[in-house]
Amino acid sequence: MTDVIKNTRKKTYKKVKAPIVEALKQAYEHPSFQFHIPGHTRGNGTLPEFRKLIGKKALTVDTTDEFDGLGTLHPATGPIKEAQELAAKAFGAEKTFFLLNGSTAGNLALAMGLTKQGQKIITNRNCHRSILTGMIISGADPLWLIPKRFEEWGIWGNIEAEDVEKLLQENQDVSLVWITNPTYEGVVSDVKAISQVCKKYKVPLIVDEAHATLWDFNKHLPESALTLGADAVVHSLHKTGGSMSQSSMLHICKGSCLDIASVEKALKLLHTTSPSLMLLASLDAARANLESPRGQKQIEKAVNNAKYLRREIDKLKTIHQLKGDFGYKTDVTKIFIKSDKLSGKRLESILEIDFNIEVESATDNGLLILSNIGNTKSDMEYLVKCLQKIDKTDYNDICYMENRKHMPMLTPQIKMSLRESYYSEKETVNKEQAVGRISGEVIAECPPGISILLPGELITEAHLPYLLDYETIDVIKK
Ligand SMILES: Cc1ncc(COP(=O)(O)O)c(C=O)c1O
């Protein structure tokens, strides 16, 4: 898979094979007369300012499958097939599918391909809305698993294997267990224990590992569900793995009992029929990079930068970090911090306005920093300096806790099934009048895409602080 290449300085380095990247390079270097889509034809038919911004080269390689010997996505042929096979090998999967429209597409395809009307699916309440959209399509019903709540941090915690077992004992007719690991803030559940429970009850396990792409490539990061007994895993390569926005992977695990053909058919229906070769090449490139010595070093650096940041945060008086020493594990590269003086949202805006720093996200209590493979040590040093300044500054004059809540942590009261209520007749009412009514819509703001309300759930006073941006809500018609 790897070739040893000699550069002009006679230094040797390993180049990992990337078939789509190679094929796209060939197409770029040997252009044909083009009478097919995309109609901008290498950028000639677009706004010059846009072409200047992103570059002529980017527009020249903006093509779709079927042309220039680049292979097809559905069915996978040529370089695309080869790239998917190399990805499966790199991640240790039985089969890997490249996804456009992010991990959302993977979750939709898993739900559509593997679940049916009325089937019960155990899933955690803080799952991404795409899993629930998939269940609206298939008609399956979520059976809610309520993870631990870390109240003082205002975030969801880990899922306990005993809670999964309890639900499986109480419900003999569960078709699937579908969990999210890690949480958005990096809290890690014991997937091995959960997969053992699933095997005991002969129920397949899907793990939404959207935020865990790097785990397969570094020993200091937690183990991926691909090696812990899951049946399918979804990775948002674009989130932390280095591919372009919107590109992800869906892995079917070795020894899985899932119907792969059915998932593939669903993917074909859900995917665009004009897949972007640039996005597919970026998945191929990301996998090749992560496997290469260069990529390995970048992950090591991301881990070391995170450790450095964490050491420095520990020296601060008023800023604290979520650590993995309370009986659960965390992904070291996801640093969730909170301040004694400021709300998470306030801290976020100080970093942004006063220091030109943008973090991943913020909630009422704290904010999330990602130590990425593309970050440098000096990025981290700058962030540390800014946090040190904030730590020493007296913000009492501007300190406030907002009335708004950003991280939904409610236990749902279900009155109707998800699909039935989604397709029921609805009416739009003012938010205050919605209390006591049944929701007809999905309300799940991104990030993190965790549901505040789902169709079929009773709307209560407790929902209102999460809904400050909403004047009206769609409810089931009486
Ligand atoms: C846990 C989880 N799953 C799935 C998704 C969807 O991923 P994508 O943005 O790649 O479609 C997200 C997005 O934030 C997520 O947090």
The ligand as a Gaussian input file, in Angstrom:
#p B3LYP/6-31G(d) Opt

LIG

0 1
 C      -23.084000      12.592000      17.055000
 C      -23.315000      13.116000      15.672000
 N      -23.735000      12.281000      14.718000
 C      -23.942000      12.675000      13.453000
 C      -23.747000      13.984000      13.105000
 C      -23.989000      14.401000      11.691000
 O      -22.770000      14.599000      11.089000
 P      -22.567000      15.391000       9.728000
 O      -22.459000      16.832000      10.104000
 O      -21.278000      14.816000       9.236000
 O      -23.709000      15.104000       8.849000
 C      -23.301000      14.913000      14.071000
 C      -23.077000      16.310000      13.704000
 O      -22.797000      17.163000      14.481000
 C      -23.084000      14.468000      15.391000
 O      -22.686000      15.311000      16.348000

